[in-house]
Amino acid sequence: MNWSWIDNALPAWQWVLLGLVPPIIFLLYFLKLRRTPVEVPSTYLWTKALEDLHVNSLWQRLRNNLLMYLQLLLALLLLLSCLRPGCKGTELTGERFIFLVDQSASMSAIDTPEGISRLDVAKDETIKLIDQMKSGDSGMVIAFSDVSRTVQSYTTNHTALKSKVRDIEQTQRGSDMMEALTAASGLANPGRTSDRESNRDVQVAEGKPARMFILSDGAIRDVPDFFLGNLTPDYRPIGAVSPPNNVGIVALSISDPLENESQLQCYARLFNSDDEDHTVDVTLKVAGEVFDAEQDVVVPRNNATGLVFDMTNLLDDLDEPRKVELLIETPDVYLQDNTAWAVVNPPREANVLILSDNNEYLDFVLETKRISKLANIFSELPEYKDDPKYKEQTTLGFFDLVIFDRCAPKEMPLCNAVFWGSKPPTDEWKIGELTEPTALIDTDNSHPLMAAVQMGNVSILKSSTVEGPRGSVDLLDGGDGPIMAVGGRGGFQDLVIGFPMLEMNDELDVSVNTDWMTKLSFPLFIQNVVVELGNGKNFAAAIGGSPGEILNFRTSLPFESVTVTSPEGRKSKLAPRPDNTFVLTGTKDSGIYSIQSPDQESPDLLLPINLFDRNESNLTVRDKLVLGYEEVTGEAKREQTRKQYWTWFLLAALVVLMVEWYVYNRRVLI
């Protein structure tokens, strides 16, 4: 805080006049001689005359006179008030403020100068902002990750605001600010309604401008479709300026190699968000015991590296689900992505349904010997999706995977799904318009679905961009964006391909949209799809979800209830829905959730929950956010204001005046 005592409020000639006041008061007392008629002896007069002569000398020693001192102090306080003393500080401008506090997983990183987590710093900064609010200003506090929660609605009680901020807790979830922005926009941008009779739009309520502070590390997707309106965004970046040291696990899967059915392998991907290469030690545990380890694994800067662990030794006695845990033993500033979980289950047959119309390329690949060993293939026309039998089979869990070729059902099946050249019936997926030509830019060969799939010699005419839900992975990028992606859905996985293999015009003429079907990579890709999404493996790995995600699962036999045990040991009971499926909602923590049926000593089902979010593992603090059509640059914006203290001097002058009045009337020391 920079002090600036003088803020002159008067011109020079007025200061001259005011400056004469104290000397005049002093001279009045200097010249004043109080004469009180008193009868005294004659000898006393000579003594009094000598005293008067001494008192009226030029540099006399002043008598104690309280009234004079009070009047001089009063004049001094008035002079100081005219100087308008104060200090330069910070104060928020406006009347309504919204504080968006990021509580996503990356905010648990401890890379701040204060040595505390990013969330703790964000809460401290929010409290400082609240302290800068003027009396009567109202504020709202919203905590967000991939969901939002209004922890304090609009209030002028600043103490309550700060208390609610302190109560915000860390989560293990990803980041998605859209829901928080919608909540913040509620009063600032009220909606409109239509008057049917007059055919006019009517404003529901008057918009109330508000200033919106976003305290986050910026690990948030852009929100291009959001309308700020009366909201004025102010982004306050939280975290270290330079990229901190962090290597995290962003993928973990278990699969049997295609070329050897008697093997079982664990695949992992490690991502380094730092600007320097890092070396880490990795340990693989099965059922709580150390199974394998890798020392001095080098992870390149701003890149990922893959690991493969041979788990064939488990095949001899794999008669029940086993917990698999992968740990990065080398500590860093963000521990959330240093551990990942998976589950390997005993083998079972997989069933795959294909809904396609006259696609001989797809039919040919699915009839190969290798695919027939992996799963039972059922082929039907697209109209089968409207058959009651289809609904029964997809609801009761008969199929592990349904491939929709240029068609889509009315609702998502309760199993994994592939949408090839069609849009899933959910708002979670956004598909762009078909454009041509398509230039293939990049392929994510580190993902199991694209393992050994080379796309360099593939040509595609028309394609659509694909945008999946939070946590989805882009597998193939075209010139305008990703054209193939895979994402989670309540314990299931959906693969969306933005270009069709074949096209059919109004005359029912079929044309080829890509030559991929003639390349060696095409059957390899189909095998990967059947293996990873169809559970077409000798030893199927359980499909889990992300923290906070709602999971749907089914037990092998119908039960009236099951017991769910969380990674922390909390137990709860679940009742089935009419279709014999269960819905698990309390998955706020990463780890293994155990599903146990009545009268069973061992669990029937193990569900792994992991935050495989590369965006959260990348701890680089973003310097800007994209909200609607506006780029919000992060910086420490503070309004320089002047805190005035002259009113206190005026108050003190009033007190001195009252004391002077009392002294004068009481004739005390005058």
Secondary structure, DSSP 8 states (H G I E B T S, - for coil): -EE------S-HHHHHHHHTHHHHHHHHHHH----------HHHHHHHHHHHHHHTSTT------HHHHHHHHHHHHHHHHHH--EEEEE---SSEEEEEEE-SGGGG---STTSS-HHHHHHHHHHHHHHTS-TT-EEEEEEESSSEEEEEEEES-HHHHHHHHHT----------HHHHHHHHHHHS--EEEETTTTEEEESS----EEEEEEE------BTT---TTEEEEEEE-S-SS----EEEEEEEEE--TT-TT--EEEEEEEE-SSS-EEEEEEEEETTEEEEEEEEEEE-TTEEEEEEEE-GGGGGG--S-EEEEEEE-S--S--GGGEEEEEE------EEEEE-SS-HHHHHHHTSHHHHHH-EEEEE-GGGGGSHHHHHHHHTT--SEEEEES---SS--SSEEEEESS--SSTT-EE---BS-B---EE-TTSGGGTT---TT--BS-B--EE-STT-EEEEE-SSSEEEEEEEETTEEEEEESS-SEEE-TT--EEESBSGGGSTHHHHHHHHHHHHTS--SSS-B---B-TT--EEEE-SS--S-EEEE-TT--EEEE---TTSEEEE----S-EEEEEE-TT-SS-SEEEEE----HHHH-----SEEEETTEEEE------EEEEE-HHHHHHHHHHHHHHHHHHHHHT---
